[in-house]
Amino acid sequence: MTVTSRNSGLVGGRPVVPSRGSLRPLGLGEVRITGGFWADRQRVNGSATLDHARSWMNRLGWIGNFTTGGRGSPDRRGREFSDSEVYKLVEAMAWEVGRTGDPGAVPGVDDLVAAIASAQSPDGYLNTAFGRDGQRPRYGDLASGHELYCTGHLLQAAVAGARTGAAAPLLDVARRAADHVCDTFGPDGAWGLCGHPEIEVALVELARVTGEQRYLDQAALFLDRRGHRTLPRDHLGWSYYSDDVPVLTATVLRGHAVRSLYLSCGAVDVAVENGDDELLAAVAEQFDRALARRTYLTGGVGSRHEDEAFGDDFVLPADRAYSETCAGVATVMLAWRLLLATGDGRYGDVVERVLYNVLATAVGDDGRSFFYANTLHQRVPTGTPSDDEERLGFGGGPRAPWFEVSCCLPNAARLLASLSTYLVTADDAGLRVHQFADAEVDTRLADGRRVALTTSTGYPDDGAVTVRITRTDGGAWPLTLRVPAWAAGAELVTAEGRRAVPVGDLVVRRDFTAGEEVRLELPMRPRFTRPDPRIDAVRGCVAVERGPVVLCAESLDGGDL
């Protein structure tokens, strides 16, 4: 696999950098959020959430596992997948360094990388829960052990470090770990796959950074092995692991929501890099069906608590909504990949819905508490979690500072830190604005011309979005703005006047001049949204939406509601 200027991702860092596709994502060095709704959340993420997560991981011994585990101590603490939370924290820290451009903004990255590296075995294997004296043997529990899952998050952290210049030494650790995976599970190795997909998407991105073809081939091999019921069957069934039906022939996302979505992300990446249009179309169809039949109004997914899973079609009870925060992050990951691959602006609508109604609500205003599950209807009050104890239950109730399983906070943190890379893309001729925020953009078009612009908005409170061209090298090019599906009645205001525009992609093509402005006005009237009558649990109910936000009625609002 060849590393090119398109797929290297080194322009300030980008989480996803396909070598082909309809759209090119812009990096942290090309797009910067400067104020407003998301800037506030990024500031809290960088100043509070990262330190909060690291403090808890230190306190619980998850970080210490790398130093004690590296010496062969059996006194490991935490669940078998706690390594992955440390890796996600490192990834979030790397994106935060890339976002701010200041290596000193996030102290301690080098110490974490050194601790991680100290636990790596000479053959490249790296996991603190398996393979040492007093522990289970390596790869002795592929269904539930999460070893390859943890390795996947290690690789993603290393990719972030390489693309931002933070945690760069982690790339060598990741390559050795990936080589071990390829040697162990490659064509001449053991037939195996992980019960929790993640290694697939991570191997592809590592291949994009390094140019190493074997990483892409291994990801494709893991995908080919999935769906043949090779993992041991337990009470959750093969669908829980997405091991019941091959990816290519499945018709809908099912089973454990995060696992299913991560697997689909890996499948899209493999399809794009290998030019496999059939696989790409299959995943898009599965996702579209899940969006239409298995997704809450908020964009959340997962209606089964027992296995954190998708329910059957139209089984979407509000009071039993699981809607895990990690599943929201994974939905953004998949929608973004499909948007880049296909150019279909509908996926930008999906990203927007999840950002405002899952991500933005999952993390508390202080950045030090969060929801694991995002229940839509809380019938009775629940107790306030202790600030000093892990919460054991995941569904419902107030935000908690930490959970026994705390995958969600570092997952949200890495998305928030890298969020500006999800706002704007370039296509073959111009730029496309997918998400609205106060931001600055400075990049080059496909033909090499330099273009810079700002976007200004009070979104989501206000529906006016102004794009101001601050630099252009001359010649016509298209500026495309996403008009959300909910925004019927939107208007475009330019120097020529005001006109109504339909929902979908709005293309403004002209020979722009510096100082020229284009304003999109989206209607922000509150609206009732009625459910599909096939959803038994909410038949006869309505939701209230305003702009991209699903509003929440609370008992404190008064009985007249």
C-alpha positions in Angstrom: 0.0 0.0 0.0 1.5 3.4 -1.0 1.5 6.3 1.3 0.5 9.5 -0.5 -0.3 13.1 0.3 -3.9 12.1 0.3 -3.8 9.2 2.8 -0.9 10.2 5.0 -3.1 12.3 7.2 -0.2 14.5 8.3 -1.8 17.8 7.7 -2.5 18.5 11.3 -3.9 15.1 11.8 -7.1 13.3 10.7 -8.6 10.1 12.2 -9.7 8.7 8.9 -7.7 9.2 5.7 -8.8 7.0 2.8 -6.6 6.7 -0.2 -9.7 7.0 -2.5 -13.3 8.1 -2.3 -15.6 10.9 -3.2 -14.4 13.3 -0.5 -11.1 14.2 1.2 -11.3 15.0 4.9 -9.5 18.1 6.1 -7.0 17.9 9.0 -6.6 19.7 12.3 -4.1 22.0 10.6 -6.7 23.0 8.0 -9.9 23.4 10.1 -10.1 25.0 13.5 -13.2 25.5 15.7 -12.9 29.0 17.0 -15.9 29.6 19.2 -19.5 28.8 20.1 -21.2 25.5 21.1 -18.4 23.1 20.2 -15.5 25.3 21.2 -16.9 25.4 24.7 -17.1 21.6 24.8 -13.6 21.2 23.3 -12.2 23.5 25.9 -13.8 21.5 28.8 -12.7 18.3 27.2 -9.1 19.5 27.1 -9.0 21.2 30.4 -11.1 18.8 32.5 -12.1 15.6 30.9 -8.7 14.3 29.9 -7.3 15.0 33.4 -10.4 13.4 35.0 -10.0 10.3 33.0 -6.3 9.9 33.7 -6.8 10.5 37.4 -9.4 7.7 37.6 -7.3 5.4 35.5 -4.3 6.0 37.8 -6.4 5.6 40.9 -7.9 2.3 39.8 -4.5 0.9 38.7 -5.3 0.7 35.0 -2.2 2.7 34.0 -0.1 1.0 36.6 -0.9 -2.3 35.0 1.6 -1.5 32.3 4.5 -1.1 34.7 3.6 -3.9 37.1 2.5 -6.1 34.2 5.7 -5.4 32.4 7.5 -7.0 35.3 5.3 -10.1 35.3 3.3 -9.2 38.3 0.0 -11.1 38.6 -1.6 -8.3 40.6 -3.3 -6.7 37.7 -6.3 -4.5 38.4 -9.4 -3.8 36.4 -11.4 -5.6 33.7 -9.7 -7.6 30.9 -10.2 -4.7 28.5 -9.0 -1.8 30.7 -5.8 -1.5 28.5 -8.1 -0.1 25.8 -9.3 2.7 27.9 -5.7 3.9 28.5 -5.1 3.7 24.7 -8.2 5.8 24.0 -7.0 8.3 26.5 -3.7 8.6 24.8 -5.4 8.9 21.4 -7.6 11.7 22.8 -4.5 13.4 24.2 -2.8 13.2 20.9 -5.8 14.8 19.0 -5.9 17.5 21.7 -2.2 18.3 21.0 -3.0 18.4 17.3 -6.0 20.6 17.9 -4.2 23.2 20.0 -0.8 23.0 18.3 0.7 23.0 21.7 2.6 19.9 23.0 2.5 21.4 26.5 -1.3 21.6 26.5 -1.6 18.0 27.5 1.2 17.0 29.9 2.0 13.4 30.6 1.7 11.9 27.1 5.3 10.8 27.0 5.0 9.2 30.4 2.0 7.2 29.3 3.7 6.1 26.1 6.8 5.0 28.0 4.7 3.0 30.4 2.9 1.3 27.6 6.1 0.5 25.8 7.6 -1.1 28.9 4.9 -3.8 29.0 5.5 -5.0 25.4 7.0 -8.5 25.0 10.0 -9.0 22.8 7.8 -10.7 20.1 5.5 -7.6 20.0 2.6 -9.0 22.0 1.2 -6.3 24.3 -1.6 -7.0 26.8 -1.5 -6.7 30.6 -4.3 -9.2 31.3 -3.0 -12.3 29.5 0.1 -14.4 29.0 2.1 -13.8 32.2 2.6 -15.9 35.3 -0.7 -16.4 37.0 -2.7 -15.2 34.0 -4.7 -16.9 31.3 -2.7 -17.8 28.2 -2.5 -15.6 25.2 -5.6 -15.7 22.9 -7.1 -18.3 25.2 -10.5 -16.5 25.1 -11.0 -14.8 21.7 -14.7 -14.5 22.2 -14.6 -12.5 25.4 -10.9 -11.7 26.2 -10.7 -8.5 24.1 -7.0 -9.0 23.3 -7.3 -8.0 19.7 -9.8 -5.3 20.6 -7.2 -3.8 22.9 -4.6 -4.0 20.3 -6.8 -2.2 17.9 -7.1 0.8 20.2 -3.4 0.7 20.7 -3.0 1.1 16.9 -5.5 3.9 16.7 -3.7 5.8 19.5 -0.4 5.3 17.6 -2.0 6.6 14.4 -3.2 9.7 16.2 0.3 10.2 17.7 2.0 9.8 14.3 -0.4 12.2 12.6 -0.2 14.9 15.3 3.4 14.6 16.4 2.3 13.7 19.9 3.0 10.2 21.2 5.0 9.6 18.0 7.2 6.9 19.6 4.1 4.8 20.1 4.1 4.1 16.3 7.0 1.6 16.7 5.2 -0.1 19.6 2.1 -0.4 17.4 3.9 -1.7 14.4 5.5 -4.5 16.5 2.1 -5.3 18.0 0.5 -5.4 14.5 3.3 -7.6 13.1 2.7 -10.0 16.0 -1.0 -10.1 15.1 -0.3 -10.7 11.4 2.3 -13.5 12.3 -0.2 -15.1 14.7 -3.4 -14.9 12.7 -2.2 -14.4 9.1 -2.8 -16.8 6.2 -0.3 -19.2 7.6 -1.2 -18.7 11.3 -4.1 -19.6 13.5 -7.7 -19.3 12.3 -9.2 -16.8 14.7 -11.0 -13.5 15.2 -11.9 -11.3 18.1 -15.3 -11.3 19.7 -15.2 -7.5 19.8 -14.4 -6.1 16.4 -12.0 -3.1 16.4 -8.7 -4.6 15.2 -10.0 -4.5 11.6 -10.6 -0.7 11.4 -7.3 0.0 13.3 -5.2 -2.2 11.0 -6.5 -0.4 7.9 -5.6 3.0 9.4 -2.2 1.8 10.4 -1.7 0.6 6.8 -2.6 4.1 5.6 0.0 5.6 7.9 2.8 3.1 7.2 2.1 1.9 3.7 2.4 -1.7 5.0 0.2 -3.9 2.8 0.1 -6.8 5.2 -1.9 -4.8 7.7 -4.6 -4.1 5.1 -4.6 -7.7 4.1 -4.9 -8.9 7.7 -7.9 -6.6 8.2 -9.5 -8.1 5.1 -8.8 -11.6 6.3 -10.4 -11.0 9.7 -13.5 -9.7 7.8 -13.6 -12.8 5.6 -13.5 -15.0 8.7 -16.4 -13.3 10.4 -19.9 -14.6 10.1 -19.1 -18.3 9.9 -20.0 -19.1 13.5 -16.5 -20.0 14.5 -16.6 -18.3 17.9 -17.9 -20.4 20.7 -21.7 -20.0 21.1 -22.9 -18.8 24.4 -26.3 -17.5 25.8 -25.9 -14.3 23.8 -25.7 -16.1 20.5 -23.5 -15.6 17.4 -25.3 -12.4 16.4 -24.0 -10.7 19.5 -20.5 -11.0 18.0 -21.6 -10.4 14.4 -20.4 -13.9 13.7 -23.8 -15.3 12.6 -23.8 -14.0 8.9 -20.8 -12.9 6.7 -20.5 -9.2 6.4 -21.1 -9.3 2.7 -24.4 -11.1 2.9 -25.9 -9.5 6.1 -28.9 -7.3 5.5 -29.0 -5.2 8.7 -26.8 -4.3 11.7 -27.5 -6.5 14.6 -26.1 -7.8 17.9 -24.0 -5.8 20.2 -24.3 -2.3 18.8 -20.7 -1.1 19.2 -19.3 -4.3 17.9 -21.5 -4.2 14.9 -20.7 -0.6 14.1 -16.9 -1.0 14.6 -17.0 -4.0 12.3 -18.9 -2.0 9.7 -16.3 0.8 9.9 -13.5 -1.7 9.2 -15.5 -3.2 6.3 -16.0 0.3 4.7 -12.2 1.0 5.1 -11.3 -2.4 3.5 -13.8 -1.9 0.7 -12.5 1.6 -0.1 -8.8 0.6 -0.1 -9.5 -2.6 -2.1 -11.9 -1.0 -4.5 -14.6 -3.5 -3.4 -17.8 -1.7 -4.5 -19.9 -4.8 -3.6 -18.8 -4.8 0.0 -19.2 -1.0 0.3 -22.8 -1.2 -1.0 -23.6 -4.1 1.4 -22.5 -2.1 4.4 -24.3 1.0 3.3 -27.5 -1.0 2.8 -27.1 -2.5 6.3 -26.6 0.9 7.9 -29.4 2.5 6.0 -31.8 -0.2 7.2 -30.6 0.1 10.8 -31.1 3.9 10.6 -34.7 3.5 9.3 -35.8 0.7 11.6 -33.4 0.4 14.6 -32.4 3.9 15.5 -33.9 6.3 18.0 -34.9 9.8 17.1 -31.8 11.1 18.9 -29.6 9.0 16.6 -28.9 6.6 19.5 -28.8 2.9 18.8 -29.2 -0.2 21.0 -32.5 -1.0 22.7 -31.5 -4.1 24.6 -29.8 -3.8 28.0 -28.8 -7.4 28.4 -26.4 -7.5 25.5 -26.1 -3.8 24.7 -27.6 -4.7 21.4 -29.8 -3.5 18.5 -33.3 -4.7 19.0 -35.5 -6.1 16.2 -37.0 -3.7 13.7 -39.1 -1.0 15.3 -38.4 -2.3 18.9 -37.5 1.1 20.3 -38.9 1.7 23.8 -38.0 5.1 25.1 -37.8 4.0 28.7 -35.6 1.0 27.9 -33.4 2.9 25.4 -29.8 1.8 26.0 -28.3 4.1 23.4 -24.7 3.6 24.7 -22.5 6.6 24.3 -19.8 4.4 22.6 -22.5 3.4 20.1 -23.1 7.0 19.3 -19.4 7.6 18.7 -19.3 4.5 16.5 -22.3 5.7 14.5 -20.4 8.9 13.8 -17.4 6.9 12.7 -19.4 4.8 10.3 -21.5 7.6 8.9 -18.4 9.7 8.3 -16.7 6.8 6.5 -19.7 6.3 4.2 -19.9 10.1 3.6 -16.2 10.2 2.5 -16.7 7.1 0.3 -19.9 8.0 -1.4 -20.3 11.8 -1.0 -23.9 11.2 0.1 -24.9 14.2 2.3 -27.5 12.1 4.2 -24.7 10.8 6.3 -23.9 14.3 7.3 -27.4 14.5 8.7 -26.7 11.3 10.7 -23.5 12.8 12.1 -25.3 16.0 13.1 -28.1 14.2 14.9 -25.7 12.1 17.0 -23.4 14.9 17.8 -26.1 17.1 19.3 -28.3 14.4 20.9 -25.9 11.8 22.1 -22.3 13.2 22.3 -23.2 16.7 23.5 -25.6 15.3 26.2 -23.5 12.3 27.3 -20.7 14.4 28.9 -21.7 16.8 31.7 -21.0 20.5 31.5 -18.1 20.1 33.9 -16.5 17.4 31.7 -16.2 15.2 34.8 -19.4 13.1 34.6 -21.1 11.2 31.9 -23.8 8.9 30.8 -23.0 5.3 29.8 -26.5 4.7 28.5 -28.6 7.6 27.2 -32.1 6.6 28.2 -34.9 8.6 26.6 -37.5 8.3 29.3 -36.7 8.2 32.9 -39.8 7.2 34.8 -38.6 7.6 38.4 -35.8 9.6 40.0 -32.6 7.8 40.9 -30.0 8.4 43.5 -27.1 10.8 42.9 -23.8 8.8 42.2 -20.9 9.2 44.6 -18.0 11.3 43.4 -15.6 8.8 44.9 -16.9 5.4 43.7 -17.3 3.6 40.5 -20.9 3.2 39.4 -21.8 -0.5 38.6 -25.1 -0.1 36.8 -25.1 1.4 33.3 -28.7 2.3 32.4 -30.6 5.4 33.5 -30.0 7.8 36.3 -27.8 10.9 36.5 -24.4 11.2 35.0 -21.7 9.5 37.0 -18.0 10.4 37.4 -16.9 6.9 36.6 -18.2 3.4 35.8 -16.8 0.0 36.4 -16.7 -0.2 32.6 -15.7 3.3 31.5 -15.2 2.9 27.8 -17.6 5.8 27.0 -15.8 8.8 28.5 -12.4 8.3 26.7 -14.4 7.5 23.5 -16.3 10.7 23.7 -13.0 12.6 24.5 -11.2 11.4 21.4 -14.2 12.4 19.2 -14.4 15.8 20.8 -10.7 16.5 20.5 -10.7 15.6 16.8 -14.2 17.1 16.0 -13.0 19.9 13.7 -11.9 17.2 11.2 -15.6 16.3 10.7 -16.7 19.7 9.6 -15.4 20.3 6.1 -14.2 18.2 3.2 -12.7 18.8 -0.2 -14.0 17.2 -3.4 -12.6 17.1 -6.9 -13.4 20.8 -7.5 -14.2 22.7 -4.3 -15.2 22.5 -0.6 -18.2 21.0 1.2 -19.4 22.2 4.6 -21.1 19.4 6.5 -21.3 20.7 10.1 -21.9 24.2 11.3 -19.7 25.9 13.9 -17.6 29.0 14.3 -14.5 27.9 12.4 -11.6 28.9 10.3 -10.6 26.9 7.2 -7.4 27.2 5.3 -6.6 24.5 2.6 -5.9 23.9 -1.0 -8.3 22.7 -3.6 -7.6 19.6 -5.7 -5.9 21.7 -8.4 -3.6 23.3 -5.8 -5.3 26.7 -5.4 -5.3 28.0 -1.9 -8.6 28.8 -0.3 -9.5 30.2 3.1 -12.8 30.9 4.7 -14.6 31.4 8.0 -17.9 30.1 9.1 -19.9 32.0 11.7 -23.0 30.9 13.5 -25.0 30.7 16.7 -25.9 27.1 15.9 -27.8 25.2 17.2 -29.6 28.0 19.0 -29.7 30.1 15.8 -30.1 28.9 12.3 -28.1 31.5 10.4 -24.7 30.2 9.0 -22.5 32.7 7.3 -19.5 31.6 5.2 -17.0 34.4 4.4 -14.3 33.9 1.9 -11.0 35.3 3.3 -8.7 34.1 0.5 -9.0 32.6 -2.9 -6.4 32.3 -5.7 -8.9 33.1 -8.4 -11.1 31.1 -10.7 -14.5 29.6 -10.1 -15.0 26.7 -7.7 -18.0 25.2 -5.9 -18.9 25.7 -2.3 -21.4 23.1 -1.1 -23.5 23.5 2.0 -25.5 20.7 3.6 -29.2 21.7 4.1 -30.4 19.2 6.8 -33.4 17.0 6.0 -35.4 18.7 8.8 -34.8 22.2 7.4 -37.6 22.6 4.8 -38.0 26.3 4.1 -34.3 27.1 4.3 -33.1 30.2 2.4 -29.8 31.2 0.8 -28.7 34.9 1.0 -26.0 36.2 -1.3 -25.2 39.5 -3.0 -27.8 38.6 -5.6 -30.6 38.4 -3.0 -32.5 35.8 -1.2 -34.0 32.5 -2.5 -35.5 29.4 -1.1 -33.4 26.2 -1.3 -34.4 22.6 -1.0 -32.9 20.2 1.6 -29.8 18.3 0.5 -26.6 19.5 -1.0 -26.7 23.2 -1.9 -24.0 24.1 -4.4 -22.9 27.7 -4.8 -20.4 27.9 -7.7 -18.7 31.2 -8.7 -15.4 33.0 -9.0 -15.4 34.0 -5.3 -13.5 37.1 -4.1 -12.0 37.8 -0.7 -14.6 39.3 1.6 -17.6 37.8 -0.2 -20.2 36.2 2.0 -22.8 33.5 1.6 -25.5 33.0 4.3 -27.6 30.0 4.8 -30.7 30.5 7.0 -32.2 27.4 8.5 -35.7 27.5 10.0 -35.6 27.0 13.8 -39.3 26.8 14.6 -40.1 24.1 17.1 -41.8 21.1 15.5 -43.7 18.0 16.6 -42.3 14.8 15.4 -44.5 11.7 15.4 -43.2 8.2 15.5 -43.6 5.5 12.9 -46.8 3.7 13.9 -44.9 0.4 13.8 -43.0 1.4 17.0 -45.4 0.0 19.6 -43.7 1.5 22.6 -44.3 5.1 21.6 -47.4 4.9 19.5 -49.5 8.0 20.3 -46.6 10.0 21.6 -44.8 13.0 20.1 -41.4 14.5 20.4 -40.5 18.2 20.1 -37.5 19.1 18.0 -35.9 22.5 17.3 -33.3 22.6 14.6 -30.9 19.6 15.1 -31.9 19.2 18.8 -34.4 16.8 20.2 -35.8 18.6 23.3 -36.2 17.1 26.7 -39.1 17.7 29.0 -38.3 17.4 32.7 -40.5 17.2 35.7 -39.0 20.5 36.9 -40.5 22.2 33.8 -44.0 21.9 35.4 -47.0 19.8 35.4 -48.7 21.8 32.6 -46.6 20.0 30.1 
